[in-house]
Amino acid sequence: MVKGGDYLTRLLCDIETYSAADLPSVGVYRYTDDPSFEIILLSYKIDDADVETVDLTEQSIPEWFLDALTDPEYVKEAWNAQFERVSFTRILRRLKRLGPDEWLDPRQWRDTMVQAMELGLPASLKQAANYLGVDQVKDPRGVRLIRYFSTPTKPTVKQPESKRNMPADAPEDWELYKSYNAQDVRTEAAISDKLAAIKTQAHEWDLWAMDQRINDRGVAVDVPLADGAIHIMEHANAINMAHLKTVTGLDNPNSLMQLKQWLRDQGTPMEKLGKALVQEALDSGKLPPMVADALETRLKLSNSSTKKYLMMEDARCADGKVHGLLQFYGASRTGRWAGRLLQVQNLPRNYLPDLDLARSLVKAQDAEAIDLLYGDVPDVLKQLIRTGLTASPGHRLVVCDFSAIEARVIAWYAGEEWTLDAFRTHGKIYEATASQMFNIPMDRIDKQTRQKGKVATLALGYQGSVGALKAMGALNMGLTEDELPELVDKWRNANKHIVRFWYDCQRAVETVLSGGGVVRLQKGLMFYKRKGFLFIKLPSGRRLAYAKPRLEQQPDGRSHITYDGQGDKVGFMRLDTYGGKIVENIVQATARDLLADAMLRLEAGGYPVIMHIHDEAVADVPDGFGCATLCVRQSRGPRACR
């Protein structure tokens, strides 16, 4: 690696660890914050040298390696590098080589997983290695060895207390574990070398470093609120479970098999018991009273939103904060972030008029008063989840966001001037859309017509049709199914430039896949194929990538655009796309780039971001600094509004 004419040493590493905390449940920050945490194996590779493995149950981490962790002349590299970086931070803090609030500088690290995800490849090391067909493949025995040496045993009747398995308990397996650790480094190196021909932009590494700093900062938790909510939840769940047992007569109403059989016995069979389906059955008013009672009670027991309070408790570190709430490139290809642990990108909204009173009652664990005042204890707990994430002592949270960012971006790309004019002036996009669709002056748009404009704006921008309107809740907004086809037609007639943009993008991809070359569209969009990937270059300079794209002929004679990608519930598979979906990727990726650059400017202006939600950034700033409304568009950085 060369930077500024100086050679930088590449230090590729992989570790195996032990902790009593459950990594998938609480995340890497809480996992490594546990007093039991330690690194038990370290394998590393310097430049092109062979892999070396250090058994840390017998030796210490070499001094030179500890020095290298803070030396900018070494570029540290790993697959999912956050794990290694946070783990080594904890070790260096114990050794007093870092202060209690210091973190290893993410600017000195590179994450091979990010390189793969930017190309739309699997986030799993094993899957990525297999897909790329590298010479070095991940050892499949790792899962068993990790379970044996890196996690405590589960209590059993014969062994009621969990214990830790040591190398001496299974010496042959321990040697296999060391081999597994070393093989991971070889696999990571092989993948990194394979991907080196398609370099990740330096700007993306700046954004990854910012993401790491955001996760390092963490978000403070209102502990009394979380504790009060957990107490109320547990008490309510005990009452509801007892009631459900009484109503159904079942020993274990949580058993889907038992509950489904009970429903069949009542003459109301239900093959699926998802929340939406159960609520739909209850809303129909056709269920027998006893069945309705049982299902309503079950819904109260399955309120997953309030379980976020348990996550606040379980994932909270010793500093009183929850860290690691966001995953860089969690949405593969578009580069958008994904939520982790608390899923801050999916927090319930609150509409309570007196939040302070409701919060005080939860902290006092006064479920009776909550029930008397609000009538729905679970709903109150659900609405207060957002308020459980707080500013640091002596600080306050400052929130800034982009308004209707995707609607603005797609109109900008397509040149839909009436939409852009609406945003430049009054900003009432739903009313403007309805006016354009139905040829009605804006001042005569009633509530029902506005609803049509709203659902059309939200559902139809990416070539969606009747199904998209239904998925967006059109039927719950008072619209009838017969109205939906006309709504689609009117929206498309009102947005001819956006419709043209769908087909322009589809033709651009088809042209590149059938004949090669480069196709240029408006706003600097470029479509081309290179090294087995379809690339779409965005105005930011970043590229969307589609692996192994091709045109596949269908029986009807038409060709479909297909590529390899991550399925919804299964692994890597063949997927198909079309103009509207391609536009969705372009728009969402561009919106992501805007948010990412805005967060860099916020940080430069003294507003340290601690979390962000789609088009909204949240900063933790000292009391008296700046203001609650920020201008983030200025090239010189954010400034407080006057």
MARGU-778190 format. One record per residue (C-alpha): residue in three letters; y, x, z. Coordinates in steps of 0.02 Angstrom, whole numbers, plus 32768, in hexadecimal, padded with zeros to 4 digits. Example, Ala and Ser with C-alpha at 12.3 -4.5 7.8 and 13.67 -1.06 7.14 Angstrom:
Ala7F1F82678186 Ser7FCB82AC8165 
This chain:
Met800080008000 Val80AE803F7FD7 Lys815180048020 Gly81F680547FF3 Gly819A80E97FAD Asp813D81098051 Tyr808180F8805F Leu8046807980DF Thr7F988086812A Arg7F2C7FEC8117 Leu7ECF7FC281B7 Leu7E557F338198 Cys7E047EF28237 Asp7D967E6A827F Ile7D687E458333 Glu7CE87DE38396 Thr7D227D9C843C Tyr7CEB7D4184D8 Ser7D457CB88537 Ala7D137C2785A5 Ala7D937BBD8547 Asp7D557B5D84AF Leu7DAE7BA58417 Pro7D9F7B0E83A1 Ser7DDE7A988429 Val7E727AF9846F Gly7EA57B7483E7 Val7EB77C3083E6 Tyr7F4D7C3C845C Arg7EFB7BDF84ED Tyr7E537C3084C4 Thr7E9B7CDF84D6 Asp7F087CAD856A Asp7E6D7C8685D1 Pro7E4B7D07865B Ser7D9A7D1D8619 Phe7DD37D4F856B Glu7DA27DFA8529 Ile7D7E7E508485 Ile7CC97E858481 Leu7CB87ED083D2 Leu7D367F22835E Ser7D147F5582AB Tyr7D987FA4823D Lys7DB07FF98196 Ile7E3E8071816C Asp7E6C806F80B4 Asp7DCE809B8052 Ala7D6D80E880E2 Asp7CCA80A08125 Val7CCA801781A8 Glu7CC58050825D Thr7C887FE182EC Val7CB67FF683A3 Asp7C497FA4842A Leu7CCC7F7284A9 Thr7C4A7F47852C Glu7C2C80038537 Gln7CCD805284F5 Ser7D88803184F7 Ile7DF4800E8461 Pro7E2280BA841A Glu7ED080F68449 Trp7F0081158394 Phe7ED18061836A Leu7F3C801C83F7 Asp7FCD808783B8 Ala7FB080498306 Leu7FC27F93833D Thr807C7FAE835A Asp8098803482D6 Pro80EF7FEE823A Glu809E807881D1 Tyr7FF9801981E3 Val7FE77F748189 Lys7F6B7F1081EF Glu7EFF7E9A8187 Ala7E7F7E1581B7 Trp7E397D6F8181 Asn7E987CEC81E7 Ala7F007D7A822C Gln7F4F7D0D82B2 Phe7EAF7D1A8317 Glu7EAF7DD88318 Arg7F6B7DE68332 Val7F6E7D6F83C7 Ser7ECF7DBB8411 Phe7F137E6C8409 Thr7FB97E2F8450 Arg7F5D7DF284EC Ile7F047E9A84FE Leu7FA47EFF84E7 Arg7FFB7E94856B Arg7F6F7EB885E6 Leu7F837F7185C2 Lys80417F6285DC Arg805E7F9C8529 Leu80B97EF88506 Gly81297E928576 Pro80EE7DEA85B9 Asp81507D8B8534 Glu81377E0584A3 Trp80C67DE6840E Leu80857E5E838B Asp80FD7E5C82F8 Pro80B37DEB8270 Arg81187E4881EC Gln809C7ED781FF Trp80077E6681D7 Arg7FB87E1B813C Asp7F427D87813B Thr7EBC7D8780B4 Met7E997CCF80D7 Val7F4C7CA580A4 Gln7F347D028000 Ala7E997C9A7FDE Met7EE97BF5800E Glu7F817C187FA3 Leu7F0A7C1E7F10 Gly7EB87B7A7F43 Leu7E1A7BD47F7E Pro7DB37BAA801A Ala7DFB7BCF80C7 Ser7D4C7BFC8103 Leu7D207CB580F4 Lys7C6D7C8C80C8 Gln7C9C7C0B8044 Ala7D227C7B7FF9 Ala7CAA7D0D7FED Asn7C247CA47F9A Tyr7CA07C537F23 Leu7CEB7CF87EED Gly7C3F7D487EDE Val7C747DE77F38 Asp7BF67E727F52 Gln7C037E63800F Val7BD27DB88052 Lys7BEB7D788103 Asp7B4F7D848172 Pro7B0B7CD3818B Arg7AC27CFD8237 Gly7B707D028283 Val7B767C4F82C6 Arg7ADC7C698334 Leu7B1A7D128373 Ile7BC87CD0839A Arg7B7E7C4083FB Tyr7B107CB6845E Phe7B877D458488 Ser7C367CFD8476 Thr7C297C5684D0 Pro7BE87C2B857D Thr7B417BD18587 Lys7B447B1685A1 Pro7B077AD68649 Thr7A567A91864C Val79E47A4786D0 Lys798F7AF186E8 Gln7A347B5186DB Pro7ABB7ADF8723 Glu7B427B648718 Ser7B797BAF8673 Lys7B657C6A8661 Arg7B927CF385E8 Asn7B0E7D48857E Met7B207E05857C Pro7AE27E8884FF Ala7A567EB98576 Asp7A137E068570 Ala79EA7E1684B7 Pro7A027ECB847C Glu79BC7EAD83CD Asp7A317E1B83B2 Trp7AC27E8383F3 Glu7A9F7F05836D Leu7A9E7E7882EE Tyr7B457E3B8332 Lys7B927EE78319 Ser7B4F7EE98267 Tyr7B957E3A824B Asn7C407E708289 Ala7C427F078215 Gln7C087E9D8182 Asp7C997E25819B Val7D117EB78180 Arg7CB77EE980E0 Thr7CBC7E3580A2 Glu7D757E2480CB Ala7D9B7EC88074 Ala7D3A7E927FDA Ile7D997DED7FD1 Ser7E407E447FEC Asp7E1B7EBF7F61 Lys7DE57E327EEE Leu7E877DD37F0D Ala7EF77E6C7F01 Ala7F117E4F7E47 Ile7F717DAF7E6E Lys7FF07DE37EEF Thr803C7D707F70 Gln80FA7D6F7F69 Ala81537DD77FEC His81B97D3B8016 Glu81197CDF8045 Trp80EF7D6880C1 Asp819C7D50810B Leu81737C988120 Trp80C97CBF816C Ala811D7D3381E9 Met81977CA88214 Asp81057C30822A Gln80B47CAA82A3 Arg81557CB98307 Ile81617BFA8310 Asn80B07BEF8353 Asp80CF7C8083CA Arg81657C268416 Gly81007B8A843B Val813E7AE28478 Ala815B7ABA852F Val80FB7A28857A Asp813A79A985F8 Val80AA79C48671 Pro80D0793486EA Leu80D778BB8657 Ala803378FB860E Asp7FDE78F886B9 Gly801C784786DB Ala7FE4780A8631 Ile7F3778588647 His7F23780586F1 Ile7F57775B86AC Met7EE577718615 Glu7E4E779D867D His7E6C770B86F4 Ala7E8676918663 Asn7DED76D38606 Ala7D8076BA869F Ile7DBB760586AE Asn7DA775E485F4 Met7CFA763185EE Ala7CC175C88681 His7D06752D862B Leu7CB075598587 Lys7C0A756F85E1 Thr7C2074C58632 Val7C4C746E858F Thr7BC274BC8527 Gly7B3D74D885AC Leu7B1F75848561 Asp7AFA761F85C8 Asn7B5D768B854F Pro7BDB762B84E5 Asn7C1776D384A0 Ser7B7476DB843D Leu7B9976A0838D Met7AE276728376 Gln7AE076048412 Leu7B8875B383ED Lys7B5D758D8337 Gln7ABA753C836E Trp7B1A74D483EE Leu7B93749B8366 Arg7B00746982F8 Asp7AB674078389 Gln7B5C73A98398 Gly7B55737A82DF Thr7BE573EE82B1 Pro7B9774888263 Met7C0B751C823D Glu7BC775B581E7 Lys7C64761B8208 Leu7CD1761B82A3 Gly7D68767F826D Lys7E0C765282BF Ala7E5876028222 Leu7DBE759981FE Val7DAF755E82B2 Gln7E68753182B7 Glu7E5774D28213 Ala7DC4746E8259 Leu7E29744682F6 Asp7EC274138291 Ser7E587399822C Gly7E43732C82C6 Lys7D9173018291 Leu7D3373618317 Pro7CE0730983AB Pro7D487323844A Met7CC77394849D Val7CBA74048403 Ala7D77740C83F2 Asp7D84743B84AA Ala7D0474C78495 Leu7D54750E83F9 Glu7E0475088443 Thr7DC4756584DB Arg7D6E75E5846D Leu7E1076068410 Lys7E65762C84B6 Leu7DDC76A984DE Ser7DE976FF8435 Asn7EA4771E8437 Ser7E9E77CE83F1 Ser7F5B77E383FA Thr7F5F77E784B7 Lys7EDA786F84B5 Lys7F6678E38481 Tyr7F9678EA8539 Leu7EEC7938855C Met7F1079B984D5 Met7FB779DF8529 Glu7F547A0585C6 Asp7EC27A628576 Ala7F247ACC84F8 Arg7FB57AF8856C Cys7FC57BB28591 Ala7FFE7C038632 Asp80B27C0185F3 Gly80AF7B4285F5 Lys80B17B368537 Val803A7B0184AF His80327B828423 Gly7FE67B838376 Leu80157AD28344 Leu802B7AFA828B Gln7FBD7B468205 Phe80137BA7817A Tyr7FD47B6E80D0 Gly7F6E7AEA8129 Ala7F867A7B8091 Ser7F387AED8010 Arg7F937B037F6A Thr80377AAC7F97 Gly804C7B258028 Arg80827A9E80A2 Trp805B7AB78159 Ala7FD17A5781B1 Gly7FD17A1E8266 Arg7F567A6582E4 Leu7F257A348396 Leu7FAB79B183BF Gln7FC579878307 Val808279838317 Gln808A794B8261 Asn803D78A68297 Leu80947879833A Pro80AF77BF835C Arg816377828355 Asn81B4773483ED Tyr821A769383F0 Leu822B767784AB Pro82E1765184D7 Asp82D776A88581 Leu82727747856B Asp82AE7794860E Leu826E77018675 Ala81C776FE861C Arg81B377BA8633 Ser81DA77AF86EC Leu815777278704 Val80D3778F86AB Lys80FD78268716 Ala80EC77B787B0 Gln8044777B876B Asp807F76C88783 Ala8014766E8702 Glu803475C58755 Ala80F075D2873D Ile80D9760C8688 Asp806B75758668 Leu80E974FE86B8 Leu817D75448657 Tyr812E756885AF Gly808A750985AA Asp80287591854F Val8004763085B2 Pro7FA7768E8526 Asp8036766B84AC Val80B676AF8528 Leu8050774E853F Lys8041775D8482 Gln80FD774C8468 Leu812477CF84EC Ile80BA7859849F Arg814F78A18441 Thr81B178AE84E2 Gly81267919852E Leu815F79AB84C1 Thr81FE79EF850F Ala827F7A798508 Ser826E7B17856F Pro82CD7B1B8615 Gly83877B2B85F3 His836E7AFB853D Arg83727A5F84D4 Leu83187A2C8434 Val837F7A238395 Val833179C28305 Cys836679CD8250 Asp8312798381B8 Phe831E795E8100 Ser833678A780D4 Ala82BD785C8053 Ile8296790B8016 Glu820978E07F9E Ala826B78537F4B Arg82FC78CB7F31 Val828F79587EEE Ile823178ED7E6F Ala82D3789F7E31 Trp8320794E7E20 Tyr828C798F7DBC Ala828378F67D4C Gly833E78E17D36 Glu833E782E7D77 Glu83FB78267D84 Trp840F77797DD1 Thr83A177B27E63 Leu840378537E77 Asp84A677F07E72 Ala846577807EFD Phe844178197F68 Arg84E978677F3E Thr854677CB7F76 His850677437FEB Gly845477878002 Lys840676D98007 Ile837477057F98 Tyr830A766A7FBD Glu839975F47F94 Ala83C6765A7EFA Thr831176577EBF Ala8305759B7ED6 Ser83AA75857E7B Gln836D75EE7DE9 Met82C475957DE4 Phe830174E37DED Asn83AE74F67D9F Ile840374B17E3B Pro84A774F77E81 Met8488755D7F1D Asp84F474ED7F8B Arg8481745C7F60 Ile83DD74B37F8F Asp838A744D8019 Lys830A748B8096 Gln82737456802E Thr82B574AA7F91 Arg82DE75487FF2 Gln822A754C802F Lys81F0754B7F7B Gly826375DB7F53 Lys8226763A7FEC Val816C76297FCF Ala818276517F15 Thr81E576EE7F3E Leu8164772A7FBB Ala80C877007F56 Leu80E977127E9C Gly813D77BB7E81 Tyr809B78167E5A Gln805377A07DD7 Gly800A772B7E58 Ser7FE976767E2D Val7FAF75DA7E89 Gly7F38763C7EF7 Ala7FC476B07F2F Leu8030761B7F5E Lys7FA275D37FC7 Ala7F83767B801B Met803C76838047 Gly802D75DA809E Ala807D756A801A Leu801274D5804C Asn804874EA8102 Met80FF74E580CC Gly80F374328091 Leu80CA74577FDC Thr803C73FB7F85 Glu7FB7744F7F1C Asp7FF373F07E81 Glu809F74427E91 Leu805F74F47E90 Pro803E75127DD5 Glu80ED74D57DAB Leu813575467E32 Val80E075DC7DE1 Asp812475B07D35 Lys81D575947D74 Trp81D876387DD5 Arg819A769A7D3E Asn821976467CCC Ala82A276757D47 Asn8265772A7D55 Lys8241775A7CA1 His826F78107CBC Ile81F378227D4B Val816B77CF7CE3 Arg819178487C55 Phe818678D87CD0 Trp80D378A77CFD Tyr809C78AF7C48 Asp8101794C7C22 Cys80A779A77CB0 Gln7FFD79677C79 Arg801D799E7BC4 Ala80597A487C01 Val7FB67A657C5F Glu7F4C7A277BCD Thr7FA97A987B54 Val7F8F7B317BC3 Leu7ED67B0C7BDF Ser7EB27AEA7B28 Gly7F1B7B707AD5 Gly7F5D7BE87B59 Gly800D7C297B5A Val809D7BF17BC8 Val80EB7B447BCD Arg81997B337C17 Leu81E27A927C5C Gln82867A667CB0 Lys82C77ABA7D4E Gly82697B5A7D29 Leu81B87B137D35 Met813A7B827CDA Phe80847B597CB5 Tyr800A7BE47C87 Lys7F587C227CA0 Arg7F297CCD7CE5 Lys7E8C7D1C7D2E Gly7E2F7C777D35 Phe7EBC7C147D87 Leu7F377B937D47 Phe7FE17BBF7D8F Ile807D7B557D9C Lys81147BBF7DC8 Leu81967B647E32 Pro82537B7F7E39 Ser82387BE47EDA Gly81CC7C5F7E7B Arg812F7C287ED7 Arg80997BEE7E73 Leu80217B5D7E85 Ala7F707B947E5B Tyr7ED77B347E1C Ala7E337B927E16 Lys7DC57B8F7D7A Pro7E277B067D21 Arg7DE57AB77C84 Leu7DEF7A1C7C15 Glu7D5079B57C1C Gln7D2879367B97 Gln7CFD78887BD6 Pro7C8978097B7F Asp7D2277A77B47 Gly7D60783F7AE8 Arg7DEE78677B5F Ser7DFA790C7BB9 His7E1279217C73 Ile7E6279B37CCD Thr7DE979F97D4E Tyr7DE87A8D7DC5 Asp7D8D7AD07E5E Gly7DD87A9B7F04 Gln7DBB7A5D7FB4 Gly7D7479AD7FC0 Asp7DA979338047 Lys7D0B793C80B0 Val7C9A79B9805A Gly7CAC7A6C8025 Phe7CF07AB77F85 Met7CCE7A467EF1 Arg7D077A147E43 Leu7DA379A97E49 Asp7E0A79547DC4 Thr7EC4793D7DB5 Tyr7F4578EA7D45 Gly800078E87D24 Gly803678857DBD Lys7FCA78EF7E32 Ile800D798F7DE6 Val80BF794E7E01 Glu809279257EB5 Asn805979D97ED0 Ile80F87A1C7E81 Val816B79AA7EE5 Gln811579C57F8D Ala810D7A817F70 Thr81C67A847F46 Ala81F17A1C7FE0 Arg818C7A998045 Asp81ED7B2B7FFB Leu82927AD68028 Leu825A7ABB80DC Ala82177B6C80EA Asp82B97BBB80AF Ala831E7B47811F Met82B97B8281B5 Leu82DC7C378189 Arg83977C0D8186 Leu83887BAF822A Glu83387C46827D Ala83BD7CBA8234 Gly84427C48827D Gly83FA7C4E832C Tyr83917BAF8328 Pro82DD7BE8834F Val82657B688307 Ile81D57B368378 Met81847AB2830A His81A07A50826A Ile816279AC8223 His815C799B8165 Asp821979988143 Glu825979B181F4 Ala82737A4F825B Val82837A568318 Ala82DE7AE8836C Asp82E57B168425 Val83977B50844A Pro83F67B7B84EA Asp84607AF18534 Gly85107AF884EF Phe84DF7B53844F Gly85047B0283A7 Cys84F37A478395 Ala846F79C38377 Thr849979B482BE Leu84847A4A824C Cys84B97A79819D Val842C7AE08151 Arg845F7AE4809B Gln84DC7B7380A7 Ser849D7C16805F Arg84E97C7280F3 Gly84777C138169 Pro84847B7B81DA Arg85237B528235 Ala85507AD482B9 Cys85A87A3C8272 Arg865A7A2382B0 
